[in-house]
Each structure stands twice: as C-alpha cells, then as structure tokens.
Amino acid sequence: MPSQLPFKLNNPDLFKDKSYVDSKWVEAKSGKRFDIIDPGSGKVWASAPDNNAEDVDIAVKAAHEAFQTYKKTTPRSRAQCLLKWDSLIRQNRDDIANIVTYETGKPLSESQGELDYALGFTWWFAGEAERVQGTIQTPSMPGRRVFTVKQPVGVAAALVPWNFPVAMILRKASTALAAGCTMIVKPSPETPLSVLILAHLAEQAGFQRGVLSVLTTSLENTPQLSEALCRHPLVKKVTFTGSTRVGKLVAKLCSDGLKKLTLELGGNCPFLVFDDADLNQAADALMALKWRHAGQACITANRVYVQFGVYSKFATIIRVKTSKLVVGHGAEKGTTMGPVTTPRSLDKATSQVEDAKKHGGKIVLGGGKVTGKDGYFFEPTIILGAKKEMLITEEETFAPVLALYQFETEDEAVKAANDTSMGLASYFFTKNIDRTWRLLENLEAGMIGMNTGNTSAAESPFGGIKESGYGKESGKDVAINEYMITKTGTLTLDGHY
C-alpha cells in the first residue's frame, strides 16, 4: 500500500494494487505500471500494473483450468460463496466507498448508493444459482423423450466501464459465478482498485483458485488487452458495457470465434413530461437521474421533452432545484455533485454547450468549467430552447449538461424520442392511464420508466435495443441464461425405434 493514501482505511489489508491472476497478486510481465488520478484534485494517488496482450494467456488458461472443477460444484455451494462475498462487501462498504469516490469523483453518498444497488446482485444471484432448470418433454414421435439441461458456457471475460465500477462487476460476476462460469475482469484504467478489492473479498468468501481474476491496464493498452481476451479460444463468453462505437468493435472481434456476447452500450435517453404530469414528481426524478455522478450514466436523461403548456413552469422548477447543488470534491462534506471522471468529458461538455449557443439555445444556468478548483469540474448546466440540429440531440453527453425541448402533441413527442439510433431507456411522466399504455408500447427502448426515473434493480432485466446493444443483465432467468448453454438429449425407450 502507498505510504500516504489521501484517506484512512478501516481495514488497510483491503488495499490491493497488483493484478489478481490464479489467486496470486502479480505485476505485469513488462513490469510497467500506470497512474490513477483523483478527478477531484487532478492528482495521482495510486498506480496499478499495466498489463498488455502478453499477460492474457496465463490468466485465461488458469481460469479454464479452474472451470473444469468449478462447473461441477453444486449450485448451493456457489450460492453460499456468493452470500459470503455479499456479507464481506457489506462489512467493508465504507472503505470501498472511499476508494470509489477517489477513483470516479462521485460524492461519498453516491458511492454508498452504488454499493446498495450493487449488493442487490450478489444477493439476487445467490438465489438464482439454485433456480436453473432443464426440461423433459414427450415429443410427437412415440417411444421417445426429449430432455434439456443447462450448463455453464465456460470462461467469461468482462470489459467494464469506470462510472459504476462496483455495480458493473457485481452485476456481471455474480451472474457468471452463479451459473458456474469462471471470469476474468478487465476494469477501466480509471477504476481498477475498487475492482481489486472485490477480487480480494471473493477469495476470502471461499471461491476457489482461478475462478475470478482481474487484469488491470492503462488506457493505452486497453485495446490490445481487450482484443486478446476476445480472441482467445478458451474464452467462451464476453460481456461488455461501454460506448456503442467500442461495442461494435467487440462484436466484430467475438464474431470470429462465435462467442456468446452481451452488449450494454450507449444511451441517448429521452425524458418526456406531459401537461398532466405531477411536475414536482417529474422534477425530483430528473434531478436524481440527471445530476447523479455529474450526468455520467448510460441511463441518464439526455434529452428532456416538455409539453408546451408546462414548459416554462417546469424549466423554472428544474433551474431552482439545480441551483442548490453543491459542486465539490466527492469526499468533502456537503458535496452533492462531484467532478466528471476524465478531462475528455470536460471537452465534450464544452463543445455541446458552444454548439447549442450557435443554434440559439439559451443557457439559463452554468455553461462552462468551474474556475478556482483543481480537478475536472463542470458547472451543472441547463439549456432552454433545444433543437434537433444540436450536437446534444445526437450525442450521449456524459456530463452535467441538461437540454429542454418543447413539444405540443403526444405523437410529436414519441417521434422525437425515438429519433435516435439508441434504445437503452426512455422515461415519461403523465397521469393519463391510456397514454401510459400507449407510451409503454410505442417508445423504442429496452427499459421504460413510467412516472419514475429509477428503473434498474437486480430483479429487473437490464438492457437495450437498437444500437444500445443486446442481451440482458440482471432479472429472473434471462441474465443467468446469458452464461449458459442448453443441451438437448433425445432418448428412445426400449422396444421403440
């Protein structure tokens, strides 16, 4: 552990800054390491091994060897390890939250909230482990029986983002481990340390050698390490959360080996507010949805469409509520919005705001980088008079910039909401029950928030349509099936041919 962390750990043994392969803490073969930066200060506070493609083979082979025995463990024993893992994470949640805050920049309260959300997956999939079932069927031909059994697919690779590092790992790893797969995790270069803690606690929870490994890497080496994982013949399943652009590259790499693949990709999520909505309910939902982690969530509201009759009133409510946000370092008491995680997000936010101005958008709050603070801070920004031609309409923002569009009719709102290549989530607020059912069916998204901005939970299938990806994470039956194969057996009874 570094001699001087910027915070105190209750359990110093939790801090791990080496990769975890075959239950060993190791450096990269090259011996190189990369820096980890606190987004709230812009300062380096730790480092991790800079693995590259040459480090992949040994990790995959160890995971494959572990799979030969792990796949034969009983579902109950896997469930018991998951529950023990869940318990250990809960015991150490304050330390984990601190590290998440210094890696991502999000306020401590949000890091704790992420843990609440993430622990739903360890608990849920501990139960799902024992719910996997095959079938028996009497077919049309006499004297036969058809059986199906479900078996784990093999070694899985998880390529995960930085915005919710604990939640993304627990959602993917809990599913894979419950199914009987082994997993290798490639965390984001911004957030490797929180993931390494989870691997350490998994070992303490009793998962056998080689079942869960973590290969850390820099931004520079991420493409080659990820490609090596996707192409390795012993990797049978890949799960990726990230941008649509990179997701398409991952899909191409996996197509050569016809690997099972789950893609949870970008979102350009619409948020519809109708004249008959409870405006305070809608505003409270939007506040939590939009400003959480400084707007850096795939399911955040990216385009807010408000019916003309309540447009001005709703804009005023949102502006007043947003003006009360306290921007600061995530570890500072009273902070309600932290920095963005990378300087790239600052550049993107700036370009979208400048573009909105050129197209006649009115900046009524914020509009630029926060001055007088170290780190990657951008003001919570509200743009009125947003138009289809603006960059913010076409691009996922991933920053604290909110654009309000005006519409007149339901058909107009639905058409605008669906006018995107993405289809991750959509949200609407109305008290008209007929409209509610129409919108549920007519909005083109994998997840629909109906008078709520909070749709994600362990029991709810998570995933998009269109260019927001395919496959589901979490939920009953569907998610665990992403890590399993179905084998069919046909039996001819004695005396029948």
C-alpha positions, -999 to +999 in steps of 0.1 A: +000+000+000+013+035-008+028+052+023+003+080+021-032+075+009-055+106+008-079+089+032-077+064+060-089+028+056-106+010+085-092-022+070-058-014+054-054-050+042-082-042+016-059-021-005-045-040-034-026-025-063-015-056-082-034-077-107-051-108-094-044-139-115-049-176-105-054-163-069-020-146-069-012-109-067+011-102-097+027-074-117+025-072-155+052-092-174+066-058-186+069-046-151+052-013-161+025+004-141+001+033-148-011+062-126-045+065-111-058+101-108-083+116-084-107+135-106-115+159-077-079+171-075-063+161-107-035+145-087-020+110-089-027+090-057-020+054-067-009+031-095-016-004-109+000-029-132-001-020-169-009-054-184-010-060-221-018-088-246+011-109-234-004-112-199-037-126-212-029-163-220-017-173-185-049-157-169-072-174-194-056-208-190-058-206-152-095-196-155-101-225-179-084-250-155-104-237-126-136-240-147-131-278-150-138-282-113-159-251-106-185-261-132-191-293-112-197-276-079-233-277-067-255-246-072-259-244-034-221-242-028-219-214-054-248-197-037-231-199-003-199-184-016-219-155-032-237-149+001-204-148+020-190-124-006-220-103-002-215-102+036-178-093+033-185-064+010-212-051+034-187-053+062-161-032+043-185-009+025-172+024+039-136+016+028-148+006-007-170+037-010-139+059-002-119+043-030-148+045-054-150+083-047-113+089-052-114+068-085-146+082-100-151+116-083-187+109-073-198+121-038-194+096-009-232+094-006-234+083-042-206+057-037-226+043-008-257+043-030-238+024-057-229-002-031-266-005-020-275-011-057-246-034-064-252-057-034-286-064-048-268-085-075-248-107-051-279-114-031-302-120-061-279-143-080-272-163-049-308-173-052-308-177-089-280-203-087-304-229-075-332-219-098-316-231-131-338-258-145-339-281-176-370-297-191-385-330-201-409-333-230-430-361-246-424-354-283-447-362-313-429-395-322-440-423-299-414-440-276-392-410-272-384-384-246-366-351-251-346-336-223-328-303-220-301-295-195-284-262-189-246-260-184-222-231-178-206-219-211-170-217-198-145-188-192-162-154-194-144-121-199-159-089-185-149-055-200-163-028-177-165+010-175-155+035-149-188+051-140-202+024-117-172+001-111-186-019-082-221-023-096-208-033-131-186-060-116-211-074-092-238-075-118-216-094-143-195-116-119-224-126-096-243-139-127-213-157-141-203-173-108-238-183-100-240-201-134-208-220-128-186-200-151-152-185-142-145-149-151-116-126-160-123-089-154-106-061-173-115-029-153-114+006-166-080+023-162-097+049-141-111+025-115-090-007-110-086-005-072-122-009-063-124-040-085-093-055-070-109-052-035-138-072-048-114-099-060-097-100-026-130-104-008-141-131-033-111-151-023-119-147+014-155-157+006-143-191-005-143-190-043-116-215-054-084-207-071-087-192-106-124-186-105-122-148-106-092-129-120-085-092-126-062-078-153-056-041-149-043-020-178-038+016-189-059+034-215-031+029-240-030-009-236-068-014-231-074-021-269-048-048-272-056-065-239-093-065-247-087-078-282-066-106-268-093-116-243-120-115-271-099-136-295-086-162-270-101-196-280-107-206-243-128-175-237-164-186-245-184-155-233-177-118-234-198-091-216-191-055-224-205-023-210-194+009-228-199+030-259-217+019-290-185+026-311-164+002-290-192-023-286-193-027-324-156-034-324-160-060-296-188-077-316-166-080-346-137-095-326-161-120-310-177-130-343-146-148-354-150-172-325-188-171-325-186-163-288-216-156-266-218-119-262-237-094-241-235-057-250-248-029-228-240+002-249-246+039-251-279+057-243-294+089-257-323+086-233-355+108-237-374+121-207-410+132-215-431+155-193-467+160-203-491+188-193-510+165-169-478+153-151-471+159-114-443+184-122-426+181-088-426+143-091-411+147-125-385+173-114-374+152-084-369+122-106-350+142-132-327+157-105-317+123-093-314+109-128-296+137-145-271+150-119-261+117-103-224+112-109-223+145-128-245+131-156-222+102-163-246+073-165-257+054-196-294+056-185-293+093-175-318+117-192-301+131-222-330+148-240-358+163-219-391+169-238-416+191-221-451+198-233-456+235-242-483+241-216-459+235-187-426+241-204-418+274-186-430+263-152-411+230-154-379+248-166-382+272-136-386+243-111-356+225-125-334+256-126-342+264-089-336+229-078-304+226-098-290+259-085-289+244-050-264+217-060-231+219-042-202+212-065-170+199-049-147+171-042-166+139-036-151+134-002-160+168+011-189+171+034-219+187+018-209+179-018-239+169-039-222+168-073-186+159-079-163+163-109-165+144-142-141+115-142-119+123-172-108+155-190-124+141-221-158+147-206-150+184-200-141+188-236-173+171-248-195+192-225-178+224-236-183+215-273-220+207-268-227+239-249-209+260-275-228+242-303-261+248-285-254+286-283-247+287-321-281+271-327-300+296-305-300+277-272-303+298-241-280+290-212-300+297-180-276+281-156-239+272-157-224+268-191-187+261-185-159+247-165-157+255-128-130+280-121-109+281-090-110+244-084-084+217-091-098+186-108-123+181-136-153+202-126-181+214-149-210+236-138-244+220-138-258+235-170-293+240-182-301+249-219-335+261-229-348+262-265-330+230-275-334+219-312-330+188-332-300+202-350-278+205-319-250+181-310-266+174-277-295+158-296-273+134-314-246+126-289-247+110-255-235+138-232-220+120-202-216+153-184-237+177-162-255+194-192-293+193-195-312+204-226-350+211-225-370+207-258-406+217-263-434+197-279-471+200-285-486+166-291-480+130-279-472+118-314-447+146-318-430+136-286-429+099-294-414+106-328-387+129-313-379+104-285-375+076-310-354+096-335-321+082-324-301+051-332-300+043-294-327+025-275-315+019-239-341+036-217-369+061-220-389+079-193-422+096-192-445+114-168-482+116-172-513+108-152-533+097-182-536+059-180-544+054-217-514+074-226-493+053-202-501+021-221-495+037-255-461+051-245-450+018-230-456+001-263-446+030-287-413+042-271-383+024-287-362+014-257-353-017-237-364-001-204-393+023-198-396+045-167-433+052-161-436+081-137-402+072-124-365+077-133-354+047-112-359+015-132-328-005-125-326-033-099-313-068-096-347-083-102-353-062-133-338-072-167-313-046-178-305-040-215-313-020-246-324-024-282-312-009-315-276+003-312-278+003-274-268-034-275-283-068-270-286-094-242-299-088-207-282-084-173-300-090-141-335-101-138-351-136-134-339-164-157-328-142-186-295-129-172-281-163-160-290-178-193-265-155-210-238-176-192-252-210-201-257-234-230-288-255-235-280-292-243-307-314-258-309-351-252-332-375-270-339-409-256-356-438-274-374-461-250-366-498-251-388-516-277-394-485-298-375-475-329 
